[in-house]
Amino acid sequence: MGLINKKSLLILNYAKLNINENQLTILLLIIELSNEDAKSFTPTQLANYMSISKEQIESEMSELITSKLVIVEVKNKKSVINLIPLFTKILIKLDEQNSKIDFEDIFNFIEKTFDITLSEQDINNLELFISKGISKQKIRLLIHEKTINNIEELIKELNNLVKKNQPLKITKYNWLND
């Protein structure tokens, strides 16, 4: 039917993001227990459903936050767990994996295509776009489709994409409310 089940998507792809089984279980519990009223869970609440301690749950959540797979936001004076970055990264990994193009490192590709050496600032800018949901495949295709000849044009086109939200449409879905 073309529907995406977020739990299945996570279970089948968690290893691609270097998530361990404890972290997977924590994330699945958060998804299962989430509703409009409850999107905030304490390690103690989660420990009631698990065989690991609340300290270990805190440690595992800390790793997920540090790796920017999960964001803790404050809404209505409550901390709320946002899983959108997690699913965004899964979708990017799947997009790149399922691409017909054999990828070399995107930075090497850009350097060869533009016959330049990327500066640290250029690399940081490109990494920022990738973190915003623009896949390496999309960057490569953009260079070919728009016949981009230099890094400045590429950054300009990537900014236009971000403004239009084209690469983020599927990832703007509120995964906790399906």
C-alpha positions in Angstrom: 0.0 0.0 0.0 3.0 2.3 0.1 2.7 3.0 3.8 5.7 3.2 6.0 5.6 1.5 9.4 8.0 3.4 11.6 8.7 0.5 13.9 9.5 -1.8 11.1 11.6 0.8 9.4 13.6 1.3 12.6 13.9 -2.5 13.4 15.1 -3.3 9.9 17.6 -0.4 9.7 18.9 0.4 13.1 22.3 -1.2 12.5 22.9 1.3 9.6 23.1 4.0 12.3 25.2 2.0 14.7 22.3 1.8 17.2 22.7 -1.0 19.7 19.9 -3.3 20.8 19.3 -1.5 24.1 19.0 1.8 22.3 16.6 0.1 19.7 14.4 -1.2 22.6 14.3 2.2 24.2 13.3 3.8 21.0 10.7 1.2 20.3 9.2 1.7 23.8 9.1 5.5 23.3 7.3 5.0 20.0 4.9 2.5 21.5 4.1 4.5 24.5 3.8 7.9 22.7 0.5 9.6 22.1 -0.7 13.2 22.0 -0.5 13.5 25.8 2.6 11.5 26.5 5.8 12.1 24.5 8.0 12.6 27.5 9.4 9.6 29.4 11.8 9.4 32.3 14.4 6.6 32.5 12.5 5.3 35.6 9.3 5.0 33.6 11.1 3.2 30.7 13.0 0.9 33.2 9.6 -0.5 34.3 9.4 -2.2 30.9 13.0 -3.2 30.5 15.6 -5.4 32.2 18.2 -2.7 32.3 18.7 -0.1 35.0 17.5 3.5 34.7 21.2 4.5 34.8 21.9 2.4 31.7 18.8 3.9 30.0 20.2 7.4 30.8 23.5 6.4 29.3 22.0 4.9 26.1 19.7 8.0 25.7 22.7 10.2 26.2 24.5 8.4 23.3 21.5 8.8 21.1 21.4 12.5 21.8 25.1 13.0 21.4 25.0 11.2 18.0 22.1 13.6 17.1 19.7 10.8 16.4 17.3 12.1 19.1 16.5 15.6 20.2 15.1 16.5 23.6 12.9 19.7 23.2 11.1 21.7 25.9 7.4 22.1 25.1 4.9 23.4 27.7 7.6 23.2 30.4 8.1 19.4 29.6 11.0 17.7 27.9 9.7 16.0 24.8 11.6 13.4 22.7 11.8 14.2 19.0 12.7 11.2 16.8 12.6 13.1 13.5 16.4 13.2 13.1 16.5 9.4 13.6 14.1 8.7 10.8 15.7 11.4 8.6 19.0 9.6 8.8 17.5 6.2 8.2 15.8 7.6 5.0 19.0 9.2 3.9 20.9 5.9 4.4 18.2 4.0 2.5 18.2 6.6 -0.3 21.9 6.2 -0.8 21.9 2.4 -0.4 19.1 2.0 -3.0 20.6 4.4 -5.5 21.7 3.0 -8.8 24.8 5.3 -8.7 28.0 3.9 -7.4 29.1 6.5 -4.9 32.6 7.6 -4.3 33.1 10.0 -1.4 31.0 13.1 -2.3 33.8 15.4 -1.4 36.2 13.6 -3.8 33.5 13.7 -6.5 33.1 17.5 -6.1 36.8 18.1 -6.1 37.3 16.0 -9.3 34.2 17.6 -11.0 35.2 21.2 -10.2 38.9 20.5 -10.4 39.5 22.2 -7.0 40.5 21.3 -3.4 37.6 21.9 -1.0 38.3 24.2 1.9 37.4 23.2 5.4 34.5 25.8 5.2 33.2 24.2 2.0 33.3 20.8 3.6 31.4 22.1 6.7 28.8 23.8 4.4 28.2 20.5 2.5 28.0 18.5 5.8 25.4 21.0 7.0 23.3 20.4 3.9 23.6 16.6 4.3 22.6 16.9 8.0 19.5 18.9 6.8 18.4 15.9 4.8 20.0 16.4 1.4 21.5 13.1 0.4 24.8 12.7 -1.3 22.9 11.3 -4.3 20.8 14.5 -4.5 24.0 16.6 -4.5 25.5 14.6 -7.2 22.3 14.7 -9.4 22.0 18.4 -8.8 25.5 19.0 -10.2 24.6 17.1 -13.3 21.0 18.3 -13.8 21.8 22.0 -13.3 25.3 21.7 -14.9 26.9 23.4 -11.9 30.5 24.3 -12.5 31.8 25.6 -9.2 31.3 25.3 -5.5 29.6 28.7 -5.1 26.9 27.7 -7.6 26.5 24.4 -5.8 26.0 26.1 -2.4 23.5 28.5 -3.9 21.5 25.7 -5.4 21.6 23.7 -2.2 20.4 26.8 -0.3 17.5 27.0 -2.8 16.6 23.4 -2.1 16.6 23.9 1.6 14.4 27.0 1.3 11.9 25.1 -0.9 12.0 22.1 1.6 12.1 19.7 -1.4 14.4 17.1 0.1 12.7 17.3 3.5 9.1 16.6 2.6 9.0 13.0 3.7 11.0 13.8 6.8 8.7 16.5 8.0 6.1 13.9 8.9 5.4 13.7 12.6 6.5 10.1 13.2 5.0 10.0 16.7 1.5 10.7 15.5 0.7 8.2 12.8 
